[in-house]
């Protein structure tokens, strides 16, 4: 086994791992990245990037119908799924090329091997034994399935991206952002969709009002929602997939079964015990506010830590960590407060800060909520009833904004700028003093 010395070993070439490797190398560190799979991790290959591509296709499918409703002489057509996947794959392949080029430019070594700790500063990778002063774990997470008979049937979110045509009738099991996103895409592209949720609501970690409004919008799109159901088994029968519930009922005849119940960390076979890296009760790597694990000079970022599983979070945390460890920026760390996120549902959701429920739990009667529910112009022109919901959660006599929540067209694009305002401590009066851009949906946030 060959032995080599580096300043930094990075386990995993997803968004966080690549960001750490590049920033550390820019600071002059000798870096090696260990990745047994393709570059880019979940986000690039089976997450954000292909998901947004499919969501855009679904948006265009809906836009055809809206165009017809407002007077265009056209007949909505189905997506050539296979051809679109080719375009999507080409786009992703270009990202892979870009990553490889950047790693090579910076002299970063890449081994297509899975790393295994021999000690906190020693990693085995295939035929190589690597010594490093610093190690970062960014191995990500993978889709989870229920521990029930038949759990191996159907597909998960990874399998969704392997589809080459739209199923006719689909069962989606889950109630989080992946479940509602896939349900919306499949419905817009022509599938009959039933979503089965074990709880009583969608998106339980989000503002309750948003989850309720999204449920109404999904039903208006003819997505069937079944709440408070407990699947005990899945089976493949003559007429398709079936789900069997604790109530004794069964739902049958599905062409596709999609599991979307969450993700589990990729920590197996890493030898974490040999390094002294602790896991929490769910198997995620324990980190402090500086991304330190319980082992000296061993760090972790991204989905494997269980902290805000968002690509920009992993990238930002990695860059700040590299600045601290290799760039002599002693106080560099990510502020995890008030990070915006978007659910690419139909319609999309954008949210930042505290939900109304969380704010009231923290601040009680000091909370004041402003909301606006309205039909955006295009929906009104098409004589559609779907409404956009916007909500400001404020605290104190000066009405400092602690939460902004949007459900509706362009929510994903509107929220970014308002997030900056929230991070800077904006008050309701600051929005009131801002002249609206008319006619837009975004103006409602400064007119409440």
N, C-alpha and C positions, 0 to 999 in steps of 0.2 A: 504494500500500500504506500503510495507516494505521500509525502508530507509537505505542506505548503503553509506559509504564514501570510496573514492578512490583517488589516486593521479592523475590518468589519465583514462578518458573514451574515447574509440576509437569507432567511428561509422563506421562500415564496415570492413569486414574481407577479403578484397582483398589483393593484394600484398603489397600495401602501408600500409594498416591498420595493417596487421600481422607484417610487418617489424618494424613499430613503437612500437607495443605492446611488441615484443620480446626484442628490444634494450632497451626500457624504463625499462622493468622488469629486464634485466641484470644490469641496473644501480641501482636497488633496489626499483623501483617504484611499488606501488600497482595498478594493471591494470585490467580493465574490458573491454571486447570487445563485442560489440552489432552487431549481424549479423542474420537477419531473414532467410537468404538462406544458401547455402552451402559455406564452407570455400574455399578461393582462388579467389573469385570474377570472373571477366571476363576472365582474363588471363588463369587461370587454367581450367575453366569449358567451356567457350564459346569463347575463344580467342586464345592467343599465343600457348598454349600447344596442344589442339586438331587441331588447324590450321596447326601447324608444322607437326603433325602426318599425316594429310591428304596430305600435300605438299610432305612429304617423300614418301607416297604411290604413288602420282602422278609422282614423280621423277623416281620411280622404273618402273612405267608403260612406261614412255618415254625411260628408259634405255633398256627395252626389245627390243624395235624397233631399237635402236641404235646398240645393240649387234647383232641383225640379219643383220643389214647393214654392219657391219664389218666382218661378216663371221660365227657367231655362228648359229648352226643348231637348231633353236627353233621357235616355233609359239607363238607370244605374246598372253597372255590370259588376261581376265578381272579380276578385283579385286573382291574378295568375300567381298563386302562392309559390310554386316552384321557381318561377322567374324572379320573383321578389326575393326569395331566399338567396338566389345567386347574387343579386345586387348587394344584399346584406352581408353575405360572406366576403365579397370583394372589398367592401368597406372595412370589415374587421381585419382582413388580410393586410390592408394598407397600414393599419395601426400596428400590427405585428412587425412589419418591415420598419416602421418608424422607431419602435422600441429597440429592435436589434441594432439599428444604425446608431442610435444615441448611446447605447451601452458600449458599442465598439469605439465610438469617438472618445469616450471618457476612459477607455482602458479597463472597463469593468469586466471581470471574468464571469462567464455564465456556464454552469454545469447543469445539464439536464438530469439531475439526480435529486432524490429526496434526502434531506439532511437528517442526521440522527445524533443526538448529543452523547458524547463519551464523558464529558465534563462540561462545566459552565463555559469554558473557553476553548473547547475542543469538539469538533464536529466531524463525523464520518459521512462521506458522500460517495457512494460507489467505491471506486478504487483509491479514493483520495481521503486523506486525513488532514483536516484544516485546523490551524491554530489561529485564534483571533483575540484581540483585546476586547472586542465588542461583538455581540450577536443580537440580531433582531429577528423575532418570530412574526411572520405575517402570512400564515398558511390558510387563512380564511375559514369559510364554513361551507356546508353543503345542505341540500334540501333534506328535510326529515319526513318520515312516514309514520303513520300510526302503528303501534305495536299490536296489530290485530291480524287474524287469519286473512289472507288475500292481500296484505299490504304490498306485496311485490307486484301486484297487478296494476295496470294503468301506468301513468307517467307522473313525474314531478315537474317543477319549473324547468329543469335542465332538459327533460324530455320534450317539453313544449317546443323548444327551439329546434328539435329534430323533426318536427312535423313537416310534411311536404304537401299537405292539403288540409282544408278546413273540415273538421269532423262535423257530422250532421247534428248529433245530440251529445252534449257534454255535461258531466257532473264535475263540479269543482268543490273540493272539500277544504274549507278554511274560511277565515273572516278577516285576515290581515291584508296588508297592502298588496302582497303578491296575488292573493286570491281574487281581490276585486279588480286588479289590473288585468289578469288573464281572462277573467269572466267578461269584462268589458270589451277586450280585444276580440275574443272569440265571437261574442254576440254581434259586434259591428261587422265582422267579416262573414257572417251568415249562419253561425251555429245557433241551435236552440240550447240555452244554458240554464242549468239549475245549480245554485250555490247552496251548499249545506254548511251551516255554521253551528258549532257545538255550543256557543254562547247565545246571548239574547240580542246582540248588536254587532254591527260591523265596526272595524277599526277601534277596538276598545281602548287603545292607548291615545287616541285622538280626542278632540273635543266632541262631546256626545252629540251636540246638535249637528255637527258636520256628518257624523256617521248616519244619523237619521235622515238627513237631506240626501245623502248619497244613496241610501236604501230606496228612497222614493224615486230618485232618478233612474236607478237600475231597474226597478219595477216598470217604470214608464217605457223602458227599452225592451220590455218583455223578458227580462231575466227573472226567473223564479227564485225567490229567497226562502229558504227553510231554516228556521232558527231552533235552538235548543234541541238539537238532535245528536244522538250519541252513536256513531257507527261502531258496530261490534265485529263486522266482517265485510269483506268484499268478495265477489265471485264473478267468474266469467261463465255466462249462460248462453243458450242458443241465440237469444235475441240481443246479446251484448253484455256489458258490465252491469252488475247489480250491487247496491249497498244495502246492508241489513242492519237495522237499528235496535237499540235496547228496548224500544217500545213494542217490538215484534213486527213493525212495519218494514217494508222494503221498497226501494226505488230501483226500477229496472229499465233495461232497454237503451243503455247509453253506449254510443260508439267510442267514447273516450272518457276516461276517469283521470282526473288531475288532482294530485295531492299538493296542497299549498298551506301547510300547517306550521311552518316555521323552519328554522335552520339550526344545525348542530355544528360545533367547532371541529376543525380538522386538527386534532391533537394526538391522534393515535400514532404509535411507532416513532415518535419524535425523541424518545428517551428523556422526557422532561424530568423524571425522577433523578436521573444521573446528574442533571444540572441544578437540581433544587428549585425548579419552577413549579409553583403551586397552581392548582386549578380550583375554581369555585364549585358549588354543588351541581351546577349545570354543565360542568366540564370546560368552561371558558377559562382562559388564562387570566390570573389575577394581576392587575396593574394598578399603580398609583397615578396621581395626577401628572406625573412626569413620564409616563409610559414605562416605568421601571417594573420588572417582575420581582419575585422574591429571591432571585439569584443575582449576584453582583454583576453589573455590566451586561445583563441580558434584558432586552426590552421586547415589547410586543405592541402591535397596533392593528387596527382593523377588526373585521368580523370575528376573528378568533378570540378577541377580548370581550365580546358581548356588549361593547359600548357604542351606541349609535352606529348601526351597520349601514353607513353611507360612504360612498366612494370619496367625495370631497373631504369627509372627516378623516379617513385613513391617510389621504394625501397630505392634508394640512398637519396632522399629528406627526407624520413621518418627517416632513420638512423641518418642523420646529425641533424635533428630536435630533436630527442631523446637525442643525445649527448649534444646539446646545453641546452635543458630544464632540463634534469636529470643528465647529465654527466659533467656539469660545463665546457664544451668546448665553451667558449663565442662566438667564431667566426665561429662556425660550420654552414655551409649552403651549398646548392648545387650550383655549377657553371653550369648554363644552357647553356653556350656557347660551341659550338663544340661537341655536343653529336651525336654520330653515330646512324644511323637507317638502317634497312634492310627491303625491300619489298620482300616478298616471292612470287614473280611473277614467270612466266616461260618465260625467264630466270630471276633469282633473281637480285635485285638491292641493292647495298650498297652505302651509301652516308654519308659524314660528312662535316661540315663547310658550306661555302657560295657557292651557285650556281654561275655560270658565270654571270647571270643577276644581282644578288644581289651584287656581287663583283664589277661589273662595275658601278652600281648605287652608291656605297660607295666610290670607288677609281678611277673611270674614266679610263684614259689612263694608269694608273700605273698597270693595270691588264694584265697579260700575261697568256695564256692558252696553255697547252700541252695536246695532246690527242693521243691515239693509238687505232686503230680499226683493229682487226685481227681475223682469225679463230683459235680457240684453237685446240690443236692436235687431240682430239677425234672427233671433228666436221669435221676436214679435212680428217681423216681416214674414216669417214662414208660418205664422199663426201657431207656434208651438208654445206649450204651457210651461216648459221647464224654466226654472228660475235660478239665477245666481244668488248665492248667499255670501255676504261679507260680514265680518264680525271683529270688533275691537274690544279687547279686555283691558280695562284701565284700573289703576289703583291709586288711592289717596286723594287728598283735596286738590292736588295739582294734576290729577288724572294722567299719571305716567302710564304709557302704553306697555303692557307686559305680555300681550298676546295678540296676534293677527291671524285670522283664519278666513280662507276663501275657498268656496266651491263654485266652479263655473268655468266657462271658456276662458282661456288665457291665464288662469290662476297661476300656472307654472311660470309664466313670464312676468306677471305683475308683481309677484311677491319679492323678487330679489331686491329691488330698490327700497321697498318699505322695510325690509329686514335691516338694511343699513340704518334707517331712521330709528328703529327699535333699539338696535345695538348702541346707538349714540344717546339713548335716553329720551327720545321724543315724547312729548305730551300731546294730549288730544288737541290742545290749543294750537300746537305747531301744525297739525294737519288742517285745522280750521283756517289758519292763516295762509294756507297754500291755495293758489288759484287752480281750479280744476282744468284738466284737459278734456274738452268736450267736442263731440260726444264719444265717450269711452265707458267701459265698465270700471276701469281703475279710478275714475273720478269719484265714484261712490265712497271710496275710503276717505276722501277729504271733504265730503259733503254731509256726513252723518250728523 
